[in-house]
Structure formats: C-alpha cells, structure tokens
Amino acid sequence: MDRKLRKSNTDRMLAGVCGGVANFFGIDSTLVRIAWAVAIFFGGTGLWLYIICALIIPQDDVYGSGTSHNGSWNNGHNGQGPDDNGWH
C-alpha cells in the first residue's frame, strides 16, 4: 500500500493538517482535531507542531493521486498542454 502523509484539500479547517493526518491513519478527523486542541491548550507544543506540519507536509493534489496511470505527472488536462488544444 502506498500511503503518503498529505494535507487535505477537502477535509480542512485551517491548513488541512488534521484532515491529512486523519486520512493517513484512517480515523475520524474530529478525533485528530480534539487531540490537537488538547495538545495546544495543555501541552503548549501543539501550536508549534501544527505550524511546522503546515509548512513541511505537502498539499494533497486536486486530481487524486498526482500521477497518471503511467507514472507521469497529472496536470488535469490528460497530458495536453495549452498549445496542444489551442487555448492560451
């Protein structure tokens, strides 16, 4: 299985960190948000950890896996760029 930690584009409140972590571990994002809030208010390091994660965890791509079936980058245009279709 090819699991990668990514910030979520769809399950996000701020930067998508909690949604991405929840997706990675296969748990409800509300539980991750509650745990993170507890870490922020009681541990103090939760805020810094969230900021660091928001900066270093890559964003989940809009089109799914980020690669097409042949392993090349999927830019959402099925391999066709602006000059291939005549649109600019």
N, C-alpha and C positions, 0 to 999 in steps of 0.2 A: 504494500500500500504506500502511495506517495503522498504523505501528509506534509503540508508546509504551513508554518505559522504566518498568517497574513492578517492585516487589519481588515475588518469587514466593511464593505460598501453598503450593505443592506441592513445589517443589524448594528446600528451605531447610535450613540447619544452625543458623543463629542468627537473623538478621533477614530472610533471603531476598534479600539484595542480590546475591550471586554468582549465584544461580539466575536472578534477573531480568536481570542483565547478560548472562549466557549465552543466555538466551532471546531477548533483544533482538538479539544479534549472530549467533544461530543456531549456537552452538558448544556443546561439552560443558561442563557446569557444573564438572566436576572440573578442567578446564584453567584456568578462571577462579579457582577456589579455590587452586590451586597458585600461579598468578601473584600472587594477593593475599597469600598467605603469604610468598612471596619478597619482595614489597614491604614487608611488615610487618617481617620479620627483617633484611633487608639495606638497605632504603631508609629505614625509620623512619616514613615518611609514610603508609604503608598503613593503619595503625590509625586515624589521624585521618580519612583519606579514607573508610574504611568507616563510621565513626561519622557523618560528615556525610551520606554517601549513605543510611544507615539512617534518618536524620531527615528528609531532604528528598525522597527518591524515594517516590512514593505506593504504597500497598499494592495489589496486584492484587486485583480483586474476586472474590468466591467464585463468582459466577454466570456467569463468562465475560467478555464484552466490557464489561459495565457499562451498556450501553444495550440497549433492546429494538429490534425492527425499525423502529419509527417514531421512534427517536432519544430517547425519554423514558427516564428512569432506571428500571432494572430492580431492584426490591427483592426479587425472588424469589417474589412472590405473584401474578404475572401481572396486575399492575395493581390488585389487590384489597387493600384495607387491612383492619385489624381489624374495622371497623364494617361492611364490605361482606359479610363471611361470618358475622358474629355471634360470632366468637371474640374474646376480650379478653385 
